[in-house]
Amino acid sequence: MWDFETEPEFQKMLDWADDFVTQEVEPLDVAFPHLEYTPLSGPLRDIVMPLKQQVRDQGLWAPHLGPELGGQGYGQLKLALLNEILGRSRWAPIVFGTQAPDTGNAEIIAHYGTAEQKEKYLKPLLNGEVFSCYSMTEPHAGADPKMFTTRAVKDGDEWVINGWKFFSSNAKTADFLIVMVVTDPDVSAYQGMSMFLLPKDTPGVKIVRNLGVGDESGEHHSHALIHYDNVRVPADALLGGEGQAFVIAQTRLGGGRIHHAMRTIGLAQKALDMMCERALSRETQGSLLGDKQFVQGYIADSYIQLQQFRMFVMYTAWTIDKYKDYKKVRKDIAAVKVLLPQVMQDIAQRAIQLHGALGVTTEMPFVSMWLSGASLGLADGPTEVHKVTVARQVLHEYRPSDDLWPTGHLPKRKAAAQAKYASYFENEVGNQ
């Protein structure tokens, strides 16, 4: 049970990670921006691989995985404490082996993959040697699987895939893809969809173009529009059983949502730290920014908002560890996912305001932080969908009133109370 104090041995590991990310990893963000998902080679490999080895030596490599997969089996709460440190840096998840979407992809291959699939795809992924892509959403349907049209049709010992996928992140640098397709259009999407593992260089896999986020320059665009044009894959490319895609996707997305939230804590804290430094460094109208009540309001609101979010994320991580089942924590995972973009965007916006014109330039990271909040409001299901999930789960915990009046209706409660204490009221009347 977590009592708001981390056990001393793991706290030492967190302290090491905090210093290591600051001194060794965050410099990669400014020296090699947007290269974190590029396969390592040459001088960059010589820089990054020793850092990964230091993480392994500390017992912190791939901490989201169990020991049987080369991880540490720390559980979600300890992972949350580590991920809020890693969330400060774009390169840190790569160096620690916890980058999305590879973490979720590794999880589902570990759960549903065959021995051959694990050897071919999972092993190099866990070793940090390759990247992967989760190709699910479609141009006309977004993340709604009920509207997916990309099909896989059985042809002898092969499957033939045709269709379009949109915003398939990291496809251009991935070695392999996990694609979610319709295999039986005559049943519901929940039973009629399947997943396939395939190398990116499979004939017919055509990356039409890569899209960027915000004002990213073209060479950094990394979200692909993919045309699967008569892509032939063998029967053993099927991940899990036929028709199991929806179940597999939920296994993957539950973890992904909470992990995004964990990392967002660290990124939001970084924005707050920079905001506070600015407030103590800049004067206007005769006094420090930090002496202005508006600025104090920004800082107070940001601190309160972040601490509430952090406690909710930690509690949700704790409940996942307790129940060992994402489904039982579905409501809180969805609620955390709703809060995530709001907290990140609110704090980033205040940081922009405190930095003035400098805050909106590319010389500060705040616009990128704000956009990360916007992006995560869409990733792994849009905010609106998660609000519906929260509401439905909350309503399941209640029952309707058994008559015309609400249970909180005061005349109804008064009548019930008088009936409960009838002897008292009868004596009172008799004594008058």
DRENDO-1510 file (C-alpha; in Angstrom, 1 decimal, always signed):
<recs>
REC; n; res; u; v; w
REC; 1; MET; +0.0; +0.0; +0.0 .
REC; 2; TRP; +1.3; +3.4; -0.9 .
REC; 3; ASP; +1.4; +5.9; +1.9 .
REC; 4; PHE; +2.7; +8.9; +0.0 .
REC; 5; GLU; +6.3; +8.0; +0.7 .
REC; 6; THR; +8.3; +5.9; -1.7 .
REC; 7; GLU; +10.4; +3.0; -0.2 .
REC; 8; PRO; +14.0; +4.2; +0.3 .
REC; 9; GLU; +15.6; +1.8; -2.2 .
REC; 10; PHE; +13.4; +2.8; -5.1 .
REC; 11; GLN; +13.7; +6.4; -4.1 .
REC; 12; LYS; +17.4; +6.1; -4.6 .
REC; 13; MET; +16.7; +4.8; -8.1 .
REC; 14; LEU; +14.4; +7.7; -8.8 .
REC; 15; ASP; +17.0; +10.2; -7.6 .
REC; 16; TRP; +19.5; +8.6; -9.9 .
REC; 17; ALA; +17.0; +8.8; -12.8 .
REC; 18; ASP; +16.2; +12.4; -12.1 .
REC; 19; ASP; +19.9; +13.4; -12.2 .
REC; 20; PHE; +20.6; +11.2; -15.2 .
REC; 21; VAL; +17.8; +12.7; -17.2 .
REC; 22; THR; +18.9; +16.2; -16.4 .
REC; 23; GLN; +22.6; +15.8; -17.0 .
REC; 24; GLU; +22.7; +13.2; -19.8 .
REC; 25; VAL; +19.3; +12.9; -21.6 .
REC; 26; GLU; +17.8; +16.3; -21.8 .
REC; 27; PRO; +20.8; +17.6; -23.7 .
REC; 28; LEU; +19.8; +15.1; -26.5 .
REC; 29; ASP; +16.5; +17.0; -26.8 .
REC; 30; VAL; +18.3; +20.2; -28.0 .
REC; 31; ALA; +21.2; +18.6; -29.7 .
REC; 32; PHE; +19.2; +16.0; -31.7 .
REC; 33; PRO; +15.6; +17.2; -31.9 .
REC; 34; HIS; +13.1; +15.0; -33.7 .
REC; 35; LEU; +15.7; +12.2; -34.1 .
REC; 36; GLU; +14.5; +10.1; -31.1 .
REC; 37; TYR; +12.6; +7.7; -33.3 .
REC; 38; THR; +15.3; +7.4; -35.9 .
REC; 39; PRO; +17.2; +4.1; -36.0 .
REC; 40; LEU; +20.5; +4.6; -34.3 .
REC; 41; SER; +23.7; +4.5; -36.4 .
REC; 42; GLY; +27.1; +6.1; -36.6 .
REC; 43; PRO; +28.1; +8.7; -34.0 .
REC; 44; LEU; +24.5; +9.0; -32.6 .
REC; 45; ARG; +24.5; +5.3; -31.8 .
REC; 46; ASP; +27.8; +5.7; -30.0 .
REC; 47; ILE; +26.2; +8.4; -27.8 .
REC; 48; VAL; +22.9; +6.8; -27.1 .
REC; 49; MET; +23.7; +3.1; -26.6 .
REC; 50; PRO; +26.0; +3.7; -23.6 .
REC; 51; LEU; +23.2; +5.7; -22.0 .
REC; 52; LYS; +20.8; +2.8; -22.5 .
REC; 53; GLN; +23.4; +0.5; -20.9 .
REC; 54; GLN; +23.6; +2.8; -17.8 .
REC; 55; VAL; +19.9; +2.5; -17.5 .
REC; 56; ARG; +20.1; -1.3; -17.7 .
REC; 57; ASP; +22.9; -1.3; -15.1 .
REC; 58; GLN; +20.6; +0.6; -12.8 .
REC; 59; GLY; +17.8; -1.9; -13.3 .
REC; 60; LEU; +15.5; +0.6; -14.9 .
REC; 61; TRP; +15.3; -0.6; -18.5 .
REC; 62; ALA; +11.8; -1.3; -19.8 .
REC; 63; PRO; +10.2; -0.9; -16.3 .
REC; 64; HIS; +6.7; -1.4; -17.7 .
REC; 65; LEU; +7.3; -5.0; -18.4 .
REC; 66; GLY; +7.6; -8.1; -16.2 .
REC; 67; PRO; +10.8; -10.0; -15.6 .
REC; 68; GLU; +9.9; -12.7; -18.1 .
REC; 69; LEU; +10.1; -10.0; -20.8 .
REC; 70; GLY; +13.3; -8.4; -19.7 .
REC; 71; GLY; +11.6; -5.7; -17.5 .
REC; 72; GLN; +11.6; -5.2; -13.8 .
REC; 73; GLY; +8.0; -5.9; -12.8 .
REC; 74; TYR; +7.8; -2.8; -10.8 .
REC; 75; GLY; +4.1; -2.3; -11.3 .
REC; 76; GLN; +2.2; +0.8; -12.4 .
REC; 77; LEU; +2.7; +2.9; -9.3 .
REC; 78; LYS; +6.5; +2.8; -9.4 .
REC; 79; LEU; +6.3; +3.2; -13.2 .
REC; 80; ALA; +4.2; +6.4; -12.6 .
REC; 81; LEU; +6.9; +7.8; -10.3 .
REC; 82; LEU; +9.6; +7.1; -12.9 .
REC; 83; ASN; +7.5; +8.2; -15.9 .
REC; 84; GLU; +6.9; +11.7; -14.4 .
REC; 85; ILE; +10.7; +12.1; -14.5 .
REC; 86; LEU; +10.9; +10.8; -18.1 .
REC; 87; GLY; +8.1; +13.0; -19.2 .
REC; 88; ARG; +10.4; +16.0; -19.1 .
REC; 89; SER; +12.4; +14.8; -22.1 .
REC; 90; ARG; +11.5; +13.6; -25.6 .
REC; 91; TRP; +14.5; +11.3; -25.6 .
REC; 92; ALA; +14.1; +9.9; -22.1 .
REC; 93; PRO; +11.5; +7.2; -23.0 .
REC; 94; ILE; +13.8; +6.0; -25.8 .
REC; 95; VAL; +16.8; +5.8; -23.4 .
REC; 96; PHE; +14.8; +3.9; -20.8 .
REC; 97; GLY; +12.9; +1.6; -23.3 .
REC; 98; THR; +9.5; +3.0; -22.5 .
REC; 99; GLN; +8.6; +4.9; -25.6 .
REC; 100; ALA; +5.1; +4.9; -27.2 .
REC; 101; PRO; +3.8; +3.3; -29.2 .
REC; 102; ASP; +6.4; +0.5; -28.8 .
REC; 103; THR; +5.4; -0.1; -25.1 .
REC; 104; GLY; +1.8; -0.9; -26.0 .
REC; 105; ASN; +2.9; -2.9; -29.1 .
REC; 106; ALA; +5.3; -4.9; -27.0 .
REC; 107; GLU; +2.6; -5.6; -24.5 .
REC; 108; ILE; +0.1; -7.1; -27.0 .
REC; 109; ILE; +2.7; -9.1; -28.8 .
REC; 110; ALA; +3.8; -10.5; -25.4 .
REC; 111; HIS; +0.2; -11.4; -24.6 .
REC; 112; TYR; -1.1; -12.6; -27.9 .
REC; 113; GLY; +2.0; -13.4; -30.1 .
REC; 114; THR; +3.2; -16.8; -31.1 .
REC; 115; ALA; +6.7; -18.0; -30.2 .
REC; 116; GLU; +7.8; -17.1; -33.7 .
REC; 117; GLN; +6.3; -13.7; -33.6 .
REC; 118; LYS; +7.9; -12.9; -30.3 .
REC; 119; GLU; +11.3; -14.0; -31.7 .
REC; 120; LYS; +10.9; -12.0; -34.9 .
REC; 121; TYR; +9.2; -8.8; -33.6 .
REC; 122; LEU; +9.2; -8.6; -29.8 .
REC; 123; LYS; +12.8; -9.5; -29.0 .
REC; 124; PRO; +14.4; -6.7; -31.1 .
REC; 125; LEU; +11.7; -4.3; -29.9 .
REC; 126; LEU; +12.5; -5.0; -26.3 .
REC; 127; ASN; +16.2; -4.7; -27.0 .
REC; 128; GLY; +15.7; -1.2; -28.3 .
REC; 129; GLU; +17.0; -2.2; -31.7 .
REC; 130; VAL; +13.9; -1.3; -33.8 .
REC; 131; PHE; +10.8; +0.8; -33.7 .
REC; 132; SER; +7.2; -0.2; -34.5 .
REC; 133; CYS; +4.0; +1.4; -35.7 .
REC; 134; TYR; +0.3; +0.8; -34.6 .
REC; 135; SER; -1.8; +1.3; -37.7 .
REC; 136; MET; -5.4; +1.6; -36.6 .
REC; 137; THR; -7.3; +4.8; -37.3 .
REC; 138; GLU; -8.7; +5.6; -40.8 .
REC; 139; PRO; -9.2; +8.9; -42.7 .
REC; 140; HIS; -13.0; +8.8; -42.7 .
REC; 141; ALA; -13.5; +7.1; -39.4 .
REC; 142; GLY; -10.9; +8.3; -36.9 .
REC; 143; ALA; -10.8; +5.9; -34.1 .
REC; 144; ASP; -14.3; +4.5; -34.5 .
REC; 145; PRO; -13.8; +0.8; -35.3 .
REC; 146; LYS; -17.4; +0.4; -36.3 .
REC; 147; MET; -16.7; +2.5; -39.4 .
REC; 148; PHE; -13.4; +0.9; -40.5 .
REC; 149; THR; -13.3; -0.3; -44.0 .
REC; 150; THR; -9.7; -1.6; -44.4 .
REC; 151; ARG; -10.3; -5.3; -45.2 .
REC; 152; ALA; -8.3; -8.5; -45.1 .
REC; 153; VAL; -9.6; -11.4; -47.2 .
REC; 154; LYS; -8.4; -15.0; -47.0 .
REC; 155; ASP; -6.8; -16.2; -50.2 .
REC; 156; GLY; -5.5; -19.8; -49.8 .
REC; 157; ASP; -2.8; -19.7; -47.2 .
REC; 158; GLU; -2.5; -15.9; -47.3 .
REC; 159; TRP; -4.5; -12.8; -46.3 .
REC; 160; VAL; -4.8; -9.9; -48.7 .
REC; 161; ILE; -5.1; -6.5; -47.1 .
REC; 162; ASN; -6.7; -3.5; -48.9 .
REC; 163; GLY; -7.6; +0.0; -47.5 .
REC; 164; TRP; -6.3; +3.2; -46.0 .
REC; 165; LYS; -5.0; +4.0; -42.5 .
REC; 166; PHE; -4.4; +7.6; -41.2 .
REC; 167; PHE; -2.0; +9.0; -38.6 .
REC; 168; SER; +0.0; +5.9; -38.3 .
REC; 169; SER; +2.7; +7.4; -36.1 .
REC; 170; ASN; +6.4; +6.5; -36.6 .
REC; 171; ALA; +5.6; +4.4; -39.7 .
REC; 172; LYS; +8.5; +6.0; -41.6 .
REC; 173; THR; +11.1; +4.8; -39.1 .
REC; 174; ALA; +9.3; +1.6; -38.0 .
REC; 175; ASP; +10.6; -1.8; -39.0 .
REC; 176; PHE; +7.2; -3.4; -38.7 .
REC; 177; LEU; +3.5; -2.5; -38.4 .
REC; 178; ILE; +0.5; -3.8; -36.5 .
REC; 179; VAL; -2.5; -3.2; -38.6 .
REC; 180; MET; -6.1; -3.5; -37.5 .
REC; 181; VAL; -8.5; -4.6; -40.2 .
REC; 182; VAL; -12.0; -6.0; -40.9 .
REC; 183; THR; -11.9; -9.8; -41.5 .
REC; 184; ASP; -15.6; -10.5; -41.2 .
REC; 185; PRO; -17.9; -7.6; -42.3 .
REC; 186; ASP; -21.1; -9.6; -41.5 .
REC; 187; VAL; -20.7; -9.4; -37.7 .
REC; 188; SER; -20.1; -6.5; -35.4 .
REC; 189; ALA; -16.8; -4.7; -35.3 .
REC; 190; TYR; -16.2; -6.2; -31.8 .
REC; 191; GLN; -16.1; -9.7; -33.3 .
REC; 192; GLY; -15.2; -9.1; -36.9 .
REC; 193; MET; -11.8; -7.4; -36.8 .
REC; 194; SER; -8.4; -8.8; -36.6 .
REC; 195; MET; -4.8; -7.6; -36.3 .
REC; 196; PHE; -1.8; -8.5; -38.4 .
REC; 197; LEU; +2.0; -8.1; -37.9 .
REC; 198; LEU; +3.9; -7.3; -41.0 .
REC; 199; PRO; +7.3; -5.9; -42.0 .
REC; 200; LYS; +7.0; -2.3; -43.3 .
REC; 201; ASP; +8.8; -3.3; -46.6 .
REC; 202; THR; +6.0; -5.8; -47.4 .
REC; 203; PRO; +5.0; -5.2; -51.1 .
REC; 204; GLY; +1.9; -3.0; -51.3 .
REC; 205; VAL; +2.5; -1.0; -48.1 .
REC; 206; LYS; +2.6; +2.5; -49.5 .
REC; 207; ILE; +3.3; +5.5; -47.3 .
REC; 208; VAL; +1.5; +8.2; -49.3 .
REC; 209; ARG; +2.7; +11.0; -47.1 .
REC; 210; ASN; +3.7; +11.9; -43.6 .
REC; 211; LEU; +2.0; +14.7; -41.6 .
REC; 212; GLY; +3.5; +16.9; -39.0 .
REC; 213; VAL; +2.0; +18.4; -35.9 .
REC; 214; GLY; +1.6; +22.2; -35.7 .
REC; 215; ASP; +4.4; +23.9; -37.6 .
REC; 216; GLU; +6.9; +21.0; -37.7 .
REC; 217; SER; +9.1; +21.2; -40.7 .
REC; 218; GLY; +8.7; +18.6; -43.4 .
REC; 219; GLU; +11.6; +16.4; -42.5 .
REC; 220; HIS; +10.1; +15.9; -39.0 .
REC; 221; HIS; +6.7; +14.8; -40.2 .
REC; 222; SER; +6.1; +11.4; -38.7 .
REC; 223; HIS; +2.3; +10.5; -38.9 .
REC; 224; ALA; +1.6; +8.5; -42.0 .
REC; 225; LEU; -1.2; +8.2; -44.4 .
REC; 226; ILE; -0.8; +4.6; -45.6 .
REC; 227; HIS; -2.4; +2.8; -48.5 .
REC; 228; TYR; -2.5; -1.0; -48.1 .
REC; 229; ASP; -2.7; -2.0; -51.7 .
REC; 230; ASN; -3.2; -5.8; -52.2 .
REC; 231; VAL; -0.8; -6.4; -49.3 .
REC; 232; ARG; -0.2; -10.2; -49.1 .
REC; 233; VAL; +0.7; -11.7; -45.7 .
REC; 234; PRO; +1.0; -15.3; -44.6 .
REC; 235; ALA; -1.6; -16.8; -42.3 .
REC; 236; ASP; +0.9; -16.7; -39.4 .
REC; 237; ALA; +1.0; -12.9; -39.6 .
REC; 238; LEU; -2.3; -12.9; -37.7 .
REC; 239; LEU; -1.8; -11.6; -34.1 .
REC; 240; GLY; -4.0; -13.5; -31.7 .
REC; 241; GLY; -7.1; -15.2; -33.0 .
REC; 242; GLU; -9.2; -14.1; -35.9 .
REC; 243; GLY; -11.8; -11.6; -34.7 .
REC; 244; GLN; -9.8; -10.7; -31.6 .
REC; 245; ALA; -8.6; -7.2; -32.6 .
REC; 246; PHE; -11.0; -5.3; -30.4 .
REC; 247; VAL; -10.1; -7.3; -27.3 .
REC; 248; ILE; -6.4; -6.9; -28.1 .
REC; 249; ALA; -6.8; -3.1; -28.7 .
REC; 250; GLN; -8.4; -2.6; -25.3 .
REC; 251; THR; -5.5; -4.4; -23.6 .
REC; 252; ARG; -3.1; -2.1; -25.4 .
REC; 253; LEU; -5.0; +1.2; -25.0 .
REC; 254; GLY; -5.7; +0.9; -21.3 .
REC; 255; GLY; -2.0; +0.9; -20.5 .
REC; 256; GLY; -1.2; +3.5; -23.1 .
REC; 257; ARG; -3.7; +6.0; -21.7 .
REC; 258; ILE; -2.4; +5.9; -18.1 .
REC; 259; HIS; +1.2; +6.0; -19.3 .
REC; 260; HIS; +0.6; +9.2; -21.3 .
REC; 261; ALA; -0.8; +10.7; -18.2 .
REC; 262; MET; +2.2; +9.7; -16.1 .
REC; 263; ARG; +4.6; +11.4; -18.6 .
REC; 264; THR; +2.4; +14.5; -18.8 .
REC; 265; ILE; +2.9; +15.1; -15.1 .
REC; 266; GLY; +6.6; +15.6; -15.7 .
REC; 267; LEU; +6.1; +17.8; -18.8 .
REC; 268; ALA; +3.5; +20.0; -17.0 .
REC; 269; GLN; +5.9; +20.3; -14.0 .
REC; 270; LYS; +8.6; +21.4; -16.3 .
REC; 271; ALA; +6.3; +24.2; -17.6 .
REC; 272; LEU; +5.5; +25.2; -14.1 .
REC; 273; ASP; +9.2; +25.3; -13.1 .
REC; 274; MET; +10.0; +27.6; -16.0 .
REC; 275; MET; +7.0; +29.8; -15.2 .
REC; 276; CYS; +8.2; +30.2; -11.6 .
REC; 277; GLU; +11.7; +31.0; -12.7 .
REC; 278; ARG; +10.4; +33.6; -15.0 .
REC; 279; ALA; +8.2; +35.1; -12.3 .
REC; 280; LEU; +11.3; +35.6; -10.1 .
REC; 281; SER; +13.6; +36.9; -12.9 .
REC; 282; ARG; +11.6; +39.5; -14.8 .
REC; 283; GLU; +10.4; +42.9; -13.6 .
REC; 284; THR; +7.7; +45.1; -15.1 .
REC; 285; GLN; +5.7; +48.1; -13.8 .
REC; 286; GLY; +8.2; +48.6; -10.9 .
REC; 287; SER; +8.2; +45.1; -9.4 .
REC; 288; LEU; +8.9; +41.4; -10.1 .
REC; 289; LEU; +6.3; +39.4; -12.0 .
REC; 290; GLY; +6.1; +37.2; -9.0 .
REC; 291; ASP; +4.7; +40.1; -6.9 .
REC; 292; LYS; +1.8; +40.6; -9.3 .
REC; 293; GLN; -1.4; +39.0; -8.1 .
REC; 294; PHE; -2.4; +37.9; -11.6 .
REC; 295; VAL; +0.9; +36.1; -11.9 .
REC; 296; GLN; +0.5; +34.6; -8.4 .
REC; 297; GLY; -2.9; +33.4; -9.5 .
REC; 298; TYR; -1.4; +31.7; -12.5 .
REC; 299; ILE; +1.2; +29.9; -10.3 .
REC; 300; ALA; -1.3; +28.9; -7.7 .
REC; 301; ASP; -3.8; +27.6; -10.2 .
REC; 302; SER; -1.1; +25.7; -12.0 .
REC; 303; TYR; +0.3; +24.1; -8.8 .
REC; 304; ILE; -3.2; +23.1; -7.5 .
REC; 305; GLN; -4.3; +21.7; -10.9 .
REC; 306; LEU; -1.1; +19.7; -11.3 .
REC; 307; GLN; -1.1; +18.3; -7.8 .
REC; 308; GLN; -4.7; +17.2; -8.2 .
REC; 309; PHE; -3.9; +15.5; -11.5 .
REC; 310; ARG; -0.8; +13.9; -10.1 .
REC; 311; MET; -2.7; +12.4; -7.1 .
REC; 312; PHE; -5.4; +11.1; -9.4 .
REC; 313; VAL; -2.8; +9.4; -11.7 .
REC; 314; MET; -1.0; +7.9; -8.8 .
REC; 315; TYR; -4.2; +6.6; -7.3 .
REC; 316; THR; -5.3; +5.1; -10.6 .
REC; 317; ALA; -1.8; +3.4; -11.0 .
REC; 318; TRP; -2.2; +2.0; -7.5 .
REC; 319; THR; -5.6; +0.6; -8.3 .
REC; 320; ILE; -4.3; -1.1; -11.4 .
REC; 321; ASP; -1.6; -2.7; -9.3 .
REC; 322; LYS; -4.2; -3.8; -6.8 .
REC; 323; TYR; -6.7; -5.4; -9.2 .
REC; 324; LYS; -4.2; -6.4; -12.0 .
REC; 325; ASP; -7.0; -5.6; -14.4 .
REC; 326; TYR; -7.4; -2.5; -16.6 .
REC; 327; LYS; -11.1; -3.2; -17.0 .
REC; 328; LYS; -11.8; -2.8; -13.3 .
REC; 329; VAL; -10.1; +0.6; -13.4 .
REC; 330; ARG; -11.7; +1.7; -16.7 .
REC; 331; LYS; -13.6; +4.6; -15.2 .
REC; 332; ASP; -10.6; +6.2; -13.6 .
REC; 333; ILE; -8.3; +5.6; -16.6 .
REC; 334; ALA; -10.9; +7.4; -18.7 .
REC; 335; ALA; -11.2; +10.2; -16.2 .
REC; 336; VAL; -7.4; +10.7; -16.1 .
REC; 337; LYS; -7.4; +10.8; -19.9 .
REC; 338; VAL; -10.0; +13.5; -19.9 .
REC; 339; LEU; -8.0; +15.6; -17.4 .
REC; 340; LEU; -4.7; +15.2; -19.2 .
REC; 341; PRO; -5.1; +17.6; -22.1 .
REC; 342; GLN; -6.8; +20.2; -20.0 .
REC; 343; VAL; -4.1; +20.3; -17.4 .
REC; 344; MET; -1.2; +20.4; -19.9 .
REC; 345; GLN; -2.8; +23.1; -22.1 .
REC; 346; ASP; -3.8; +25.2; -19.1 .
REC; 347; ILE; -0.3; +25.2; -17.6 .
REC; 348; ALA; +1.4; +25.7; -20.9 .
REC; 349; GLN; -0.9; +28.6; -21.8 .
REC; 350; ARG; -0.1; +30.3; -18.5 .
REC; 351; ALA; +3.6; +29.8; -19.1 .
REC; 352; ILE; +3.3; +31.4; -22.5 .
REC; 353; GLN; +1.6; +34.4; -21.0 .
REC; 354; LEU; +4.2; +34.9; -18.4 .
REC; 355; HIS; +7.0; +34.8; -21.0 .
REC; 356; GLY; +5.3; +37.3; -23.2 .
REC; 357; ALA; +6.4; +37.3; -26.9 .
REC; 358; LEU; +9.3; +35.0; -26.1 .
REC; 359; GLY; +6.7; +32.4; -24.9 .
REC; 360; VAL; +5.2; +31.9; -28.4 .
REC; 361; THR; +8.6; +31.6; -30.2 .
REC; 362; THR; +10.5; +28.5; -31.1 .
REC; 363; GLU; +13.1; +29.6; -28.6 .
REC; 364; MET; +10.9; +28.3; -25.8 .
REC; 365; PRO; +9.1; +24.9; -25.7 .
REC; 366; PHE; +5.7; +26.1; -24.6 .
REC; 367; VAL; +3.8; +26.0; -27.9 .
REC; 368; SER; +5.1; +22.4; -28.4 .
REC; 369; MET; +3.9; +21.6; -24.8 .
REC; 370; TRP; +0.5; +23.1; -25.6 .
REC; 371; LEU; +0.2; +21.0; -28.8 .
REC; 372; SER; +1.2; +17.9; -26.9 .
REC; 373; GLY; -1.9; +18.4; -24.8 .
REC; 374; ALA; -4.0; +18.9; -27.9 .
REC; 375; SER; -2.6; +15.8; -29.5 .
REC; 376; LEU; -3.1; +13.6; -26.3 .
REC; 377; GLY; -6.7; +14.8; -26.2 .
REC; 378; LEU; -7.1; +12.8; -29.4 .
REC; 379; ALA; -4.7; +9.9; -29.0 .
REC; 380; ASP; -6.0; +6.6; -27.8 .
REC; 381; GLY; -9.6; +7.9; -28.2 .
REC; 382; PRO; -10.9; +11.5; -28.1 .
REC; 383; THR; -11.8; +13.2; -24.8 .
REC; 384; GLU; -15.5; +13.2; -25.7 .
REC; 385; VAL; -15.5; +9.4; -25.8 .
REC; 386; HIS; -13.8; +9.1; -22.5 .
REC; 387; LYS; -16.3; +11.5; -20.9 .
REC; 388; VAL; -19.1; +9.2; -22.1 .
REC; 389; THR; -17.2; +6.2; -20.6 .
REC; 390; VAL; -16.8; +8.0; -17.2 .
REC; 391; ALA; -20.5; +9.0; -17.1 .
REC; 392; ARG; -21.7; +5.5; -18.0 .
REC; 393; GLN; -19.5; +3.9; -15.4 .
REC; 394; VAL; -20.5; +6.3; -12.7 .
REC; 395; LEU; -24.2; +5.8; -13.5 .
REC; 396; HIS; -23.8; +2.0; -13.2 .
REC; 397; GLU; -23.1; +2.7; -9.5 .
REC; 398; TYR; -26.5; +4.2; -8.9 .
REC; 399; ARG; -30.2; +3.1; -8.9 .
REC; 400; PRO; -33.3; +5.1; -9.9 .
REC; 401; SER; -35.7; +6.4; -7.3 .
REC; 402; ASP; -38.4; +3.9; -6.5 .
REC; 403; ASP; -41.3; +6.4; -6.7 .
REC; 404; LEU; -42.2; +9.8; -8.2 .
REC; 405; TRP; -40.0; +11.8; -5.8 .
REC; 406; PRO; -36.1; +11.8; -5.5 .
REC; 407; THR; -34.7; +10.0; -2.5 .
REC; 408; GLY; -33.3; +13.4; -1.4 .
REC; 409; HIS; -36.8; +15.1; -1.4 .
REC; 410; LEU; -37.1; +16.6; +2.0 .
REC; 411; PRO; -40.8; +15.9; +2.6 .
REC; 412; LYS; -40.2; +12.2; +1.7 .
REC; 413; ARG; -37.1; +12.1; +4.1 .
REC; 414; LYS; -39.1; +13.8; +6.8 .
REC; 415; ALA; -41.9; +11.3; +6.6 .
REC; 416; ALA; -39.4; +8.4; +6.7 .
REC; 417; ALA; -37.6; +10.0; +9.7 .
REC; 418; GLN; -40.9; +10.5; +11.6 .
REC; 419; ALA; -41.8; +6.8; +10.9 .
REC; 420; LYS; -38.4; +5.7; +12.2 .
REC; 421; TYR; -38.8; +7.6; +15.4 .
REC; 422; ALA; -42.6; +7.2; +15.7 .
REC; 423; SER; -42.6; +6.4; +19.4 .
REC; 424; TYR; -40.8; +9.7; +20.2 .
REC; 425; PHE; -43.3; +11.7; +18.2 .
REC; 426; GLU; -46.2; +9.9; +19.8 .
REC; 427; ASN; -44.9; +10.7; +23.3 .
REC; 428; GLU; -44.3; +14.3; +22.3 .
REC; 429; VAL; -47.9; +14.6; +21.2 .
REC; 430; GLY; -49.2; +12.8; +24.3 .
REC; 431; ASN; -47.3; +15.2; +26.6 .
REC; 432; GLN; -48.7; +18.3; +25.1 .
</recs>
